[in-house]
Amino acid sequence: MENKEFREKFDKEYQNLCIGEQVARARHKAILTQDTLVNRIKNNKTLPIKI
């Protein structure tokens, strides 16, 4: 990954993937559907999620 622009884009996408996996694990642990999570986020700006 000598190309700086490629590396930066790759790193950003990798971070997005890691965040998505953390959200999925937390949602699974809390037994929440995707729709339930979305509704909670819309209705509560300080949604506490323990990971």
C-alpha positions in Angstrom: 0.0 0.0 0.0 2.5 2.5 -1.1 -0.1 4.8 -2.7 -1.0 7.3 0.0 -4.5 8.1 -1.3 -5.4 4.4 -1.6 -4.1 3.7 1.9 -6.2 6.6 3.4 -9.4 5.4 1.6 -8.7 1.8 2.7 -8.1 2.8 6.3 -11.3 4.8 6.3 -13.3 1.9 4.9 -11.7 -0.5 7.4 -12.7 1.8 10.3 -16.3 1.9 9.0 -16.3 -1.9 8.8 -15.1 -2.2 12.4 -17.7 0.3 13.6 -20.4 -1.6 11.8 -19.3 -4.9 13.4 -19.3 -3.4 16.8 -22.9 -2.0 16.3 -24.0 -5.4 15.0 -22.5 -7.2 18.1 -24.0 -4.7 20.5 -27.4 -5.0 18.8 -27.3 -8.8 18.9 -26.2 -8.8 22.6 -29.1 -6.5 23.4 -31.5 -8.6 21.3 -32.6 -5.6 19.2 -33.8 -5.7 15.6 -32.3 -3.2 13.2 -35.7 -1.4 13.1 -35.9 -1.2 16.9 -32.3 0.2 17.0 -33.2 2.8 14.3 -36.3 3.9 16.2 -34.4 4.2 19.5 -31.7 6.3 17.8 -34.4 8.6 16.2 -36.1 9.1 19.5 -33.2 9.3 21.9 -30.0 11.3 21.1 -28.2 9.8 24.1 -28.8 6.1 23.4 -26.5 4.1 25.8 -25.0 1.1 24.1 -22.5 -1.0 26.1 -20.0 -2.8 24.0 
